[in-house]
């Protein structure tokens, strides 16, 4: 089967800079011929996207870049109405958005306050459900569409200092399964990629990140850290017809580290 997504449109949420996993996903989709749409949260991210998209194929030089405030239902609706007006139905979406108060990404989890707990869940987990619901209500998804989000091992196991983000990722992991059930009724697939530690902007907020990276490089079966392009290519697979029988899954792209018990 020729792996081409030419003529299909995909939305990528969460590109912050060239180190973002979201950018690696965009690059892989671009290489497969897909048309892209980007969403952004603030002006700094928009500036990065506007610069980065000039590195893509010509069909994506003018890719729409739409502001989307995932903390606001009306903001989400407005963003995707804008995208629908510009591109019509989409074949998939990559949700690469997470946030937690850095104060609680160190020390003991039990010290987290209510506001920070709710904020981490709203941005990192609920936003995926809110976006999926909006896409369905606006009738924006093709019959074979695929939705994707990013998670991490800290939602399955205790990872030092991941704390509130780990609990939010566990919520996201469960949401993937329930969304897969609901959207499967209309032929839409929903999956997650659990990537190993990667040097991204958000990873720098976790106080023990460098230590985690070293442990993975030492203990993972393939004895290396995760290349963001490996995640991008896995996303391409999950968006393509090659994965047409896969939904509700979490695929680990961590060089096998998740199987280690020592």
Backbone torsions as a table, in degrees:
resi	resn	phi	psi	omega
1	UNK	NA	131.1	178.6
2	UNK	-78.8	120.0	-176.3
3	UNK	-83.6	88.6	177.3
4	UNK	-131.0	140.1	177.0
5	UNK	-117.3	24.4	180.0
6	UNK	-59.2	137.0	179.9
7	UNK	84.9	-0.7	178.8
8	UNK	-110.3	149.4	-177.0
9	UNK	-114.8	135.7	-179.9
10	UNK	-130.4	139.3	177.1
11	UNK	-99.4	131.1	177.4
12	UNK	-115.7	117.9	-179.7
13	UNK	-106.8	129.7	170.9
14	UNK	110.1	12.3	175.0
15	UNK	-70.7	121.3	176.9
16	UNK	-106.0	-37.7	179.2
17	UNK	-165.1	-173.1	-174.9
18	UNK	-68.5	-14.7	178.4
19	UNK	-89.0	-7.4	-177.6
20	UNK	-65.2	139.4	173.0
21	UNK	-60.1	-35.1	178.0
22	UNK	-58.1	-36.1	178.9
23	UNK	-68.6	-38.5	176.9
24	UNK	-63.3	-37.9	176.2
25	UNK	-64.2	-43.9	178.8
26	UNK	-60.2	-41.4	-179.8
27	UNK	-63.2	-42.8	179.9
28	UNK	-65.6	-42.0	176.9
29	UNK	-63.4	-40.8	179.0
30	UNK	-60.7	-43.5	-179.8
31	UNK	-64.2	-26.0	178.2
32	UNK	-86.7	3.0	174.9
33	UNK	90.9	7.3	-177.7
34	UNK	-71.3	153.7	169.5
35	UNK	-91.6	136.4	-173.2
36	UNK	-114.2	152.1	169.2
37	UNK	-131.6	137.5	178.8
38	UNK	-115.1	145.8	168.8
39	UNK	-116.1	155.1	-179.0
40	UNK	-141.2	160.1	-178.7
41	UNK	-100.8	-36.8	-176.5
42	UNK	-140.5	171.5	-174.4
43	UNK	-64.3	-33.2	179.4
44	UNK	-64.3	-42.1	177.5
45	UNK	-65.4	-40.5	178.9
46	UNK	-60.4	-42.7	178.9
47	UNK	-60.7	-42.9	178.3
48	UNK	-62.3	-44.6	-179.3
49	UNK	-64.3	-44.0	179.8
50	UNK	-59.3	-35.7	178.1
51	UNK	-75.6	-43.6	-175.8
52	UNK	-68.0	-36.3	-174.3
53	UNK	-67.9	-15.5	175.1
54	UNK	-69.8	-14.6	178.6
55	UNK	-86.3	-8.0	-178.1
56	UNK	-86.7	176.2	176.6
57	UNK	-60.9	157.9	-173.1
58	UNK	-55.5	-34.8	-178.3
59	UNK	-64.4	-16.4	-179.8
60	UNK	-109.2	4.9	177.8
61	UNK	-62.0	-31.6	-180.0
62	UNK	-108.4	27.2	179.0
63	UNK	-57.3	133.0	178.9
64	UNK	-58.4	139.8	176.2
65	UNK	-124.0	108.6	-167.7
66	UNK	-117.7	130.9	177.6
67	UNK	-71.3	137.0	179.8
68	UNK	-142.9	112.2	175.9
69	UNK	-91.6	102.5	-174.7
70	UNK	-74.7	-4.4	176.3
71	UNK	-86.3	0.8	-173.9
72	UNK	-135.3	120.7	-177.5
73	UNK	-59.1	-42.1	-179.3
74	UNK	-67.8	-35.0	177.5
75	UNK	-64.2	-40.3	176.8
76	UNK	-64.2	-47.3	-179.5
77	UNK	-60.1	-45.5	-179.3
78	UNK	-62.4	-40.9	-179.6
79	UNK	-61.6	-45.9	-175.9
80	UNK	-79.8	-23.4	169.7
81	UNK	-65.9	-38.4	176.3
82	UNK	-63.6	-43.7	179.4
83	UNK	-65.0	-41.8	179.3
84	UNK	-62.4	-40.3	179.1
85	UNK	-63.3	-34.4	-177.0
86	UNK	-84.2	-37.3	-169.8
87	UNK	-125.2	-9.3	-176.8
88	UNK	75.3	-142.7	-179.4
89	UNK	-74.6	151.8	178.4
90	UNK	-115.3	156.0	-179.2
91	UNK	-97.7	-7.4	178.8
92	UNK	178.5	167.7	-179.9
93	UNK	-147.2	137.0	174.5
94	UNK	-108.3	115.7	179.7
95	UNK	-97.1	107.5	-175.6
96	UNK	-124.8	55.3	-171.9
97	UNK	-124.4	130.6	176.3
98	UNK	-156.8	150.1	176.5
99	UNK	-159.3	141.3	171.1
100	UNK	-149.8	150.1	176.4
101	UNK	-61.8	119.8	-176.4
102	UNK	-57.8	-25.8	-179.5
103	UNK	-58.7	-27.7	-175.9
104	UNK	-107.4	17.4	173.0
105	UNK	-104.1	32.5	174.5
106	UNK	-158.6	159.3	179.0
107	UNK	75.3	-151.4	-175.1
108	UNK	-90.9	135.0	178.4
109	UNK	-58.6	-37.9	-172.2
110	UNK	-64.3	-10.0	179.6
111	UNK	-85.4	-3.5	-176.9
112	UNK	-62.3	140.7	177.9
113	UNK	-92.4	165.4	-175.0
114	UNK	-59.4	-45.7	-176.6
115	UNK	-61.5	-44.1	-179.2
116	UNK	-69.8	-35.5	176.1
117	UNK	-60.3	-50.7	-177.8
118	UNK	-66.3	-38.2	179.9
119	UNK	-63.2	-45.1	179.5
120	UNK	-60.9	-41.2	179.7
121	UNK	-70.9	-39.7	-178.7
122	UNK	-62.1	-47.9	-176.5
123	UNK	-77.2	-46.1	-170.1
124	UNK	-83.8	-26.3	-176.3
125	UNK	-119.5	-60.2	-174.9
126	UNK	-58.8	-33.6	-177.3
127	UNK	-58.1	-32.9	179.4
128	UNK	-66.4	-44.0	177.2
129	UNK	-63.8	-42.7	-179.3
130	UNK	-62.3	-41.4	178.9
131	UNK	-67.6	-44.4	179.5
132	UNK	-59.9	-43.2	179.2
133	UNK	-63.2	-42.7	179.2
134	UNK	-61.6	-43.2	179.0
135	UNK	-60.6	-40.8	179.7
136	UNK	-68.6	-45.3	-177.8
137	UNK	-65.9	-31.2	178.4
138	UNK	-87.0	1.6	-179.1
139	UNK	52.9	51.0	-175.2
140	UNK	-100.6	-7.0	-172.9
141	UNK	-99.6	133.5	173.4
142	UNK	-68.5	165.8	-175.3
143	UNK	-64.6	-24.6	-178.9
144	UNK	-110.6	25.8	-175.0
145	UNK	-66.6	158.1	-178.8
146	UNK	-136.5	129.2	176.8
147	UNK	-109.7	144.1	-173.3
148	UNK	-140.6	140.8	173.0
149	UNK	-133.2	168.0	-179.0
150	UNK	-109.7	131.9	177.3
151	UNK	-128.4	-168.9	-176.2
152	UNK	-155.4	156.5	-178.4
153	UNK	-55.7	-26.3	180.0
154	UNK	-63.8	-10.8	173.8
155	UNK	-86.6	-14.9	180.0
156	UNK	-103.4	-33.2	-177.4
157	UNK	-135.1	166.4	175.9
158	UNK	-76.6	120.9	175.5
159	UNK	-116.5	127.1	-174.8
160	UNK	-48.8	125.5	175.3
161	UNK	70.3	0.2	178.9
162	UNK	-74.8	-32.3	165.3
163	UNK	45.1	-117.9	-174.3
164	UNK	-61.4	-31.3	178.1
165	UNK	-68.3	-34.4	176.7
166	UNK	-63.0	-41.0	178.7
167	UNK	-67.3	-38.9	177.4
168	UNK	-66.0	-38.1	178.2
169	UNK	-67.4	-35.0	175.9
170	UNK	-62.0	-39.5	175.4
171	UNK	-62.6	-43.4	179.0
172	UNK	-62.7	-42.1	-179.9
173	UNK	-59.5	-42.0	178.0
174	UNK	-67.5	-38.6	179.3
175	UNK	-60.6	-37.4	179.3
176	UNK	-57.1	-44.1	-178.6
177	UNK	-65.7	-46.0	-178.7
178	UNK	-69.1	-36.6	176.1
179	UNK	-67.0	-37.6	178.0
180	UNK	-61.0	-38.8	178.8
181	UNK	-67.3	-46.9	-177.5
182	UNK	-66.7	-46.5	-174.8
183	UNK	-82.3	-15.5	175.5
184	UNK	-62.1	-24.5	179.1
185	UNK	-63.3	-23.6	178.9
186	UNK	-113.6	17.0	173.7
187	UNK	83.4	9.4	-178.3
188	UNK	-94.5	135.1	-179.8
189	UNK	-100.0	149.6	-179.7
190	UNK	-136.8	124.7	-177.9
191	UNK	-142.3	169.6	177.5
192	UNK	-132.3	149.4	171.0
193	UNK	-111.1	126.7	174.5
194	UNK	-101.4	100.4	-176.2
195	UNK	-88.2	149.3	172.7
196	UNK	-70.6	174.8	179.8
197	UNK	-58.1	129.9	179.5
198	UNK	-134.0	142.2	-178.0
199	UNK	-74.2	84.0	177.2
200	UNK	-113.3	171.9	179.1
201	UNK	-60.0	-43.9	-178.2
202	UNK	-69.6	-33.4	-179.2
203	UNK	-64.1	-30.5	-179.1
204	UNK	-65.2	-17.1	179.4
205	UNK	-77.6	-14.0	179.5
206	UNK	-90.1	121.3	-169.1
207	UNK	-63.7	-28.0	-177.9
208	UNK	-102.7	21.9	-173.7
209	UNK	-59.7	-47.5	-177.6
210	UNK	-60.2	-39.2	177.3
211	UNK	-63.3	-44.5	179.3
212	UNK	-60.8	-40.8	179.9
213	UNK	-61.4	-43.0	-179.6
214	UNK	-65.4	-40.0	179.9
215	UNK	-64.2	-42.6	179.0
216	UNK	-62.4	-45.0	-179.2
217	UNK	-62.5	-30.6	-179.6
218	UNK	-80.9	-40.9	-168.6
219	UNK	-104.3	-20.6	-179.1
220	UNK	-60.6	141.4	179.4
221	UNK	-51.2	-37.2	180.0
222	UNK	-89.2	-0.1	171.9
223	UNK	51.6	48.6	174.6
224	UNK	-158.0	162.5	176.8
225	UNK	-83.2	169.8	-176.1
226	UNK	-80.7	130.9	173.6
227	UNK	-86.3	127.8	-179.1
228	UNK	-58.0	-26.9	178.0
229	UNK	-69.2	-24.8	174.0
230	UNK	-65.7	-37.3	176.8
231	UNK	-68.7	-41.4	178.4
232	UNK	-58.9	-42.9	-178.8
233	UNK	-71.9	-32.1	174.8
234	UNK	-66.4	-39.1	175.7
235	UNK	-61.7	-42.0	177.8
236	UNK	-57.3	-44.3	176.9
237	UNK	-59.0	-45.0	-177.8
238	UNK	-69.8	-23.2	176.2
239	UNK	-85.7	-18.0	-172.4
240	UNK	-90.1	166.6	176.5
241	UNK	-64.1	-16.1	178.8
242	UNK	-62.6	-23.4	-179.0
243	UNK	-107.9	24.4	-171.5
244	UNK	-61.6	-18.4	178.7
245	UNK	-100.5	10.7	-175.9
246	UNK	-112.1	122.4	173.3
247	UNK	-153.2	154.0	-178.2
248	UNK	71.7	16.3	-175.1
249	UNK	-100.4	153.6	168.0
250	UNK	-115.9	115.0	-179.7
251	UNK	-101.5	122.2	179.2
252	UNK	-83.1	126.1	174.5
253	UNK	-120.1	79.2	-172.5
254	UNK	-143.5	22.8	-179.0
255	UNK	58.4	26.7	173.9
256	UNK	88.4	4.4	-174.6
257	UNK	-59.1	-32.7	-175.2
258	UNK	-64.7	-15.2	179.8
259	UNK	-87.2	-9.6	-173.2
260	UNK	-79.6	136.2	179.4
261	UNK	-118.2	18.7	-179.0
262	UNK	-139.0	NA	NA
